[in-house]
Amino acid sequence: MAVARVTEISATSPNSFEDAIAQGIARATKTLRNVTSAWVKEQRVDIEDNQITEYQVNLLVTFVLDD
């Protein structure tokens, strides 16, 4: 039987939501072992002068706890 934990992280990118997700997962897997999935909880953008300047995602990252 496995037990998992879910933690919420926030990641940003000046390029796209997809890039923000990739950066968030890359960073999470540096610290967390046994990451099995992630769910995009929220997305938002910062806008200046009618242009998107930053993409942000809040991710719920699931990882299995060690025995």
C-alpha positions in Angstrom: 0.0 0.0 0.0 1.3 3.4 -0.9 0.7 6.7 0.8 1.0 9.9 -1.2 1.2 13.6 -0.3 0.0 16.6 -2.3 1.8 19.9 -2.1 1.0 23.2 -3.8 3.6 25.2 -5.7 3.5 28.3 -7.8 5.7 28.8 -10.9 6.1 31.7 -13.4 7.4 32.2 -16.9 7.6 35.1 -19.3 6.9 32.8 -22.2 3.8 30.6 -21.7 1.7 28.6 -19.3 3.3 25.4 -20.7 6.8 26.8 -19.8 5.6 27.8 -16.3 4.3 24.2 -15.8 7.5 22.7 -17.1 9.6 24.9 -14.8 7.5 24.1 -11.8 7.7 20.4 -12.4 11.5 20.6 -13.0 12.0 22.5 -9.7 9.7 20.2 -7.7 11.5 17.0 -8.9 14.8 18.5 -7.7 13.5 18.4 -4.1 10.7 15.8 -4.0 11.2 12.1 -4.7 8.6 9.9 -6.3 6.6 12.6 -8.0 3.7 10.9 -9.9 1.5 13.7 -11.1 0.5 17.3 -11.1 -2.7 19.2 -11.4 -3.0 22.8 -12.6 -5.1 24.4 -10.0 -5.0 28.0 -11.2 -3.6 30.1 -14.1 -3.2 33.8 -14.2 -1.3 36.4 -16.2 0.3 39.8 -15.5 -0.4 42.5 -18.0 1.5 45.8 -18.7 0.7 48.1 -21.6 -1.8 45.7 -23.0 0.8 42.9 -23.2 1.1 39.8 -21.2 4.4 40.0 -19.2 4.2 36.9 -17.1 2.3 33.6 -16.9 1.7 32.0 -13.5 0.4 28.6 -12.6 -0.4 27.1 -9.2 0.2 23.3 -9.3 -0.8 20.6 -7.0 2.0 18.1 -7.1 1.5 14.5 -5.9 4.4 12.4 -4.6 4.5 9.0 -3.0 6.1 8.8 0.5 9.0 6.5 1.1 8.3 3.3 3.1 
